[in-house]
Amino acid sequence: MNGIIVKYLQGEATDEEKRLFLDWLRESSENRKLFSQMRDIWLVSGKSPLADSDYARRAFRRFEAEVRAMDTRRKRIRLHACIRKAAAVIFCILCLAGGYFTGSRNYLGQHGQAEASVMNRVIIGKDSKGVVTLPDGTRVWLNADSKLIYPEVFDSDCRRVSLEGEGYFEVIKNEKMPFYVETNGMSVHVLGTRFDVKNYESKATSETTLLTGRVEVFFPGTQKKAILEPNQKITCDKQTGTYRLTKVNAADYILWINERLVCTNETLAVVLYRMKRWYGIEIVCDQGVPLEQRLSLVIRKESPDEIFELLEMIVPVKYRIDGDRVVVSPAGR
């Protein structure tokens, strides 16, 4: 069966192999779990085919049609139930150039009922970015190495998503259905607004930066909450639950959502600051770096190394990687 699963993921399975695969999925929850694990491994391996942003939904509709064609002799009600079960684990995979993946996972109720809701999951690779439109029309930009989980259909009383990594949200306003972004460090409650949430597992803090509107931030396991106004950022320590509010230029915190970063006759200080926001890295300058020197620069998909090598050619500086930081020094030191 492993060989058939691989062929199915690659889009090379025959009609008979698809029928065998579907029958195998129906046999047990263990089989469905095994398929989910194999699918996840295949996702992160980067072997999924390139496609446009609507590929996943269209691919599943084609698969559903094929299942119906193969099972025309079965009763319609039984067929409908089987397809719904399969949907939780077969929702086909999307991959955009550079590592943008989406899939779905089966979330059963407390007693393991066969009726399951479909949870979509979008995974962004380490060197990519992506944008997702949620069922209510809300748009989410995802930064590199991020994961977003959201339901195929929101509940009638609220909209709830889960985020790992960094996401910029433009939430459609609906006072009857508040919107929640859950992380392992904080819960962000909004009605309709624009904000950025940063929550990488490897970092000790979580951040929320508000551009417009108003949000409430709750801290799991405590009674504490904070209210953000535009151009405020809240930083929460995941271990202690302590937080601080700071005044910022929120627009700087979403530079990364653009397709390119353009600096025209800017000082080196401004260029380095924007690169810090663009790449999500820490940049430290030693004394003597000519921060007032002006230059023009356009960054698209180049890596930090490529851009710093370019800077070394046009500005009298050198750089070195020091753990999670890039240290910039005057040339010749």
Secondary structure, DSSP 8 states (H G I E B T S, - for coil): -HHHHHHHHTT---HHHHHHHHHHHHH-HHHHHHHHHHHHHHHHTT-S----TTHHHHHHHHHHHHHHHHTTTS-HHHHHHHHHHHHHHH---EEETTTEEEEEEEE--TT--S--EEEEEEEE-TT--EEEE-TTS-EEEE-SS-EEEEESS--SS-EEEEEEEEEEEE----TTS-EEEE-SS-EEEESS-EEEEEE-TTSSEEEEEEEES-EEEE-TTSS-EEEE-TTEEEEEETTT--EEEEE--GGGGGGGGSS-EEEEEEEHHHHHHHHHHHHT-EEEE-TT--TT-EEEEEESS--HHHHHHHHHHHSSEEEEEETTEEEEEETT-
